[in-house]
Amino acid sequence: MSQIRSRIIGTGYSLPAKVLTNDDLSKMVETSDEWISTRTGIRSRHVASEGEYTSDFCVKAAQMALKNADMSAEDIDFIIVATVTPDNTFPATAAKVGKILGIRAGVAAMDVNAACSGFIYASQIADNMIRLGQIKNALVIGAETLSRIVDWNDRNTCVLFGDGAGAAIFKAYEEKGTSADRGILSVKIFADASHYDTLCSDSGVSFNQKSGFIHMDGKEVFKIAIPSLIEGVESSLALAGLSLSDVDWYIPHQANARIIDSVAKNLEIDDSKVIVTVDHHGNTSAASIPLALAESVESGKVKAGNLIVISSMGAGFTWGGMVVRI
């Protein structure tokens, strides 16, 4: 029986020009390249300069995705931006992106805050709308300027995060309704609010009228991240009726190389199938997965027809998985 699928037909990304290396950080706080790279796998990250905003990176990533999809802004029916660092408290950054891109009036625009799982959450929303026939083309973006909420005096957190954006164009296609289809084959999302305070901003508009800094219990996050990422993979593959042997690429959330290695070993995924960009991006939260996807498509690593499984875990705690055939 035929089925409408959301096919990813174009990807794009944008990174700040400014690169902050571990050696640069060692001049700002008590740390070293060896200390950071050994514990996280991160060697550098991109950091927004003064006057650069989350929306700027969204727009550039979107323009690249539209060009690669051979589409124009007029074709977009829905914009969704996953971010924890919006330009303004309101309106949504997605609305600003639509204004700059010249999206026509009447097209819905919204932000979603699921932290590092934001792109998977946003993808499920867009995919559901496409499968229900409410829209035909969606612009899905993950973007962050985490450098704005990092305490640069805290060596335990400031070494981890970076800025940037990744975008994908989802287009409705009629497929056969089997696991051999191209497009998004499954999405599973989860949350456990009992860990609300384990990874969070220490401030907020309603709480104290500030944006605050990132607060994290690193050991607890590390402990929970591994089984959560594994569950994201296994649950989404099961929903799609597929197994790990069918997978060409695994794209995990790019938080920490040790977490990625542990997940891959537990799942028995060969290192050659794991896409890793954390070394030069750092943790870009909601931008991490679409950034890794777009870079991999651009480099030719990921090709049309490849089956990809994605999983992420972030503040909230939120986590999830997605299976997509490009």
C-alpha positions in Angstrom: 0.0 0.0 0.0 1.5 3.4 -1.0 2.5 5.9 1.7 3.5 9.5 1.8 7.1 9.8 3.0 9.2 12.9 3.9 12.3 12.7 1.7 15.3 14.9 2.6 16.1 16.4 -0.8 18.6 19.1 0.3 20.9 19.9 3.2 23.0 22.8 4.2 25.0 24.2 7.1 26.6 27.3 8.4 29.4 27.9 10.9 30.9 31.0 12.3 34.2 32.1 10.8 35.9 32.4 14.2 37.5 29.1 15.4 38.5 28.6 19.0 41.0 25.9 19.5 41.9 24.0 22.7 45.2 25.9 22.8 43.2 29.2 22.6 41.1 28.0 25.5 44.2 27.2 27.6 44.9 30.9 27.6 41.5 31.7 29.0 41.0 29.0 31.7 43.2 26.4 33.4 43.1 23.6 30.8 45.1 22.1 27.9 44.6 20.5 24.5 45.5 17.2 26.0 43.0 17.5 28.9 40.1 18.5 26.6 40.8 16.1 23.7 41.5 13.1 25.9 38.2 13.5 27.8 35.9 14.7 24.9 37.6 14.3 21.5 37.1 18.0 20.9 40.0 19.9 19.4 38.2 23.1 18.2 34.8 24.7 17.9 33.3 27.6 16.0 32.2 30.6 18.0 29.9 33.5 16.9 31.4 36.9 16.7 29.7 40.1 18.0 26.8 40.9 15.8 26.2 37.3 14.7 23.0 35.7 15.8 21.3 32.3 15.7 19.1 33.5 12.9 22.1 34.4 10.7 23.4 30.8 10.7 19.8 29.5 10.2 19.4 31.6 7.1 22.8 30.7 5.6 22.2 27.0 6.2 18.7 27.2 4.8 19.9 29.0 1.7 22.4 26.2 1.1 19.8 23.6 1.6 17.3 25.3 -0.8 20.0 25.6 -3.4 20.9 21.9 -3.0 17.3 21.0 -3.3 16.8 23.1 -6.4 14.0 24.9 -4.6 13.2 28.5 -3.7 11.8 30.0 -0.5 8.4 30.3 -2.2 8.2 26.5 -2.2 8.3 26.2 1.6 5.1 25.4 3.4 6.4 25.2 7.0 9.5 26.4 8.9 10.6 24.9 12.2 13.8 25.8 14.1 15.2 23.7 16.9 17.2 25.8 19.3 17.8 26.7 22.9 19.4 30.0 22.0 16.8 32.0 20.0 17.5 35.6 18.9 14.7 36.9 21.1 12.4 35.4 23.7 9.7 36.0 21.2 8.8 35.9 18.3 10.2 32.5 17.2 13.5 32.6 15.5 11.8 30.6 12.7 9.6 33.7 12.0 12.7 35.8 11.7 14.3 33.3 9.3 11.1 33.3 7.2 11.2 37.1 7.0 14.8 37.2 5.9 14.3 34.4 3.4 11.2 36.0 2.0 8.8 33.1 2.9 5.3 34.0 1.8 2.6 35.1 4.2 0.5 32.3 5.7 3.4 29.8 6.1 3.5 28.5 9.7 6.8 29.1 11.6 7.7 27.8 15.0 10.6 27.0 17.3 11.0 23.8 19.3 13.2 23.5 22.5 14.3 19.9 23.1 18.0 20.9 23.5 20.3 18.4 21.8 17.4 16.2 20.7 15.8 19.3 19.0 16.4 18.2 15.4 14.8 14.8 15.9 11.8 16.4 17.7 11.5 19.0 14.9 11.8 16.3 12.2 8.9 14.3 13.7 6.7 17.4 13.7 7.5 18.1 10.1 7.2 14.5 9.1 3.8 14.1 10.7 2.5 17.2 8.9 3.7 15.9 5.6 2.3 12.4 6.1 -1.0 13.9 7.1 -1.1 15.9 3.9 -1.1 19.3 5.7 2.1 20.5 3.9 4.3 19.3 1.1 7.7 21.0 1.8 9.2 21.8 5.2 12.4 23.6 6.1 13.8 22.0 9.3 16.7 23.7 11.0 18.8 23.0 14.1 20.8 26.0 15.2 22.6 27.4 18.3 24.8 30.1 19.6 25.7 28.4 22.8 28.8 30.6 23.3 26.3 33.2 24.5 25.2 31.1 27.5 28.6 29.5 28.3 30.5 30.6 31.4 33.9 31.1 30.0 35.4 30.8 33.5 34.1 27.3 34.0 36.5 24.9 32.4 34.2 21.9 32.8 31.6 23.4 30.4 33.2 26.1 28.3 35.4 23.6 26.5 32.4 21.5 25.3 30.2 23.8 23.2 30.2 25.5 19.8 27.9 27.4 17.5 26.4 26.8 14.1 23.4 25.6 12.1 22.3 22.7 9.9 19.2 22.6 7.7 17.3 20.1 5.7 14.5 20.3 3.2 11.7 17.7 3.6 9.6 17.0 0.6 6.5 14.8 0.3 6.8 11.8 -2.0 4.5 8.9 -2.6 6.4 5.7 -1.8 5.5 2.0 -1.7 5.1 2.0 2.1 8.0 -0.5 2.7 11.3 -0.3 4.6 13.0 0.0 1.2 11.4 3.5 0.7 13.4 6.6 0.5 12.6 9.2 3.2 12.0 9.2 6.9 11.0 5.7 7.8 10.6 6.2 11.6 11.0 8.6 14.4 10.8 7.9 18.2 11.1 10.6 20.8 11.2 10.3 24.6 11.7 12.5 27.8 12.3 12.0 31.5 11.6 15.1 33.5 13.1 13.7 36.7 16.5 14.8 35.3 15.3 18.4 34.7 18.1 20.0 36.8 20.9 17.7 35.7 21.6 19.7 32.5 20.0 23.1 32.3 20.4 26.9 32.1 20.7 28.3 35.7 18.4 31.2 34.7 15.3 32.1 32.7 12.8 34.9 31.8 10.1 33.8 34.2 12.6 32.7 36.9 14.9 35.8 37.1 14.7 37.7 33.8 18.1 36.4 32.6 19.4 34.0 30.1 22.0 32.5 32.5 24.7 29.9 31.9 24.8 26.2 31.1 24.9 24.1 34.3 25.7 20.4 33.9 26.4 17.4 36.1 28.8 15.8 33.7 29.1 12.4 35.3 25.3 12.0 35.5 24.8 13.1 31.9 27.6 10.7 30.7 26.0 7.8 32.6 22.5 8.4 31.1 23.5 9.5 27.6 24.9 6.1 26.6 21.7 4.0 27.2 19.5 6.8 25.9 21.4 7.0 22.6 21.3 3.2 22.3 17.5 3.2 22.9 17.1 5.9 20.2 18.8 3.6 17.7 17.1 0.4 18.7 13.6 1.8 19.0 13.6 3.7 15.7 15.0 0.7 13.8 12.4 -1.6 15.4 9.7 0.8 14.4 11.0 0.9 10.8 11.2 -2.9 10.7 15.0 -2.8 10.1 18.1 -3.9 11.9 21.6 -2.6 12.4 22.9 -4.8 9.6 20.8 -2.7 7.1 22.4 0.6 8.2 25.0 2.4 6.1 25.7 5.2 8.5 25.1 6.1 12.2 24.9 9.8 13.0 24.9 10.3 16.8 24.5 13.6 18.6 28.0 15.1 18.7 28.5 15.7 22.4 31.6 13.6 23.4 33.8 11.2 21.5 33.9 8.8 24.4 30.1 8.6 24.5 30.0 8.0 20.8 32.6 5.3 21.0 30.8 3.6 23.9 27.5 3.6 22.1 29.0 2.2 18.9 30.7 -0.6 20.8 27.6 -1.5 22.7 25.6 -1.7 19.4 28.5 -3.4 17.6 28.5 -0.7 14.9 31.8 -0.6 13.1 33.7 2.7 13.5 33.8 3.1 9.7 30.0 3.5 9.8 30.0 6.2 12.5 30.0 9.8 11.5 32.0 12.0 13.9 32.3 15.8 13.7 32.6 16.6 17.4 36.4 17.1 17.0 36.0 20.3 15.0 32.4 21.4 15.9 32.2 20.7 19.6 28.7 20.1 21.0 26.4 22.3 19.0 23.2 20.9 20.7 20.3 21.0 18.2 22.6 21.9 15.3 24.9 18.9 15.9 23.0 16.2 13.8 22.0 18.4 10.8 25.5 19.8 10.7 27.0 16.3 10.6 24.5 15.2 8.0 25.0 18.2 5.8 28.8 18.0 5.9 28.7 14.3 5.1 26.4 14.8 2.1 28.6 17.7 0.9 31.8 15.6 1.2 30.2 12.7 -0.7 30.4 10.3 2.2 26.6 10.0 2.5 25.1 9.2 -0.9 21.5 8.9 -2.2 20.0 5.6 -1.2 22.1 5.3 2.0 20.2 4.2 5.1 21.0 6.3 8.2 20.1 5.9 11.8 20.3 8.9 14.0 20.1 9.2 17.8 20.4 12.0 20.3 20.1 12.8 24.0 19.8 16.2 25.6 18.6 18.4 28.4 15.2 17.6 29.8 16.2 14.8 29.6 15.1 14.3 26.0 16.2 11.6 23.7 15.2 9.9 20.5 16.1 8.2 17.2 15.3 8.5 13.5 15.7 6.3 10.5 16.0 7.9 7.1 17.0 6.7 3.7 18.5 9.6 1.8 
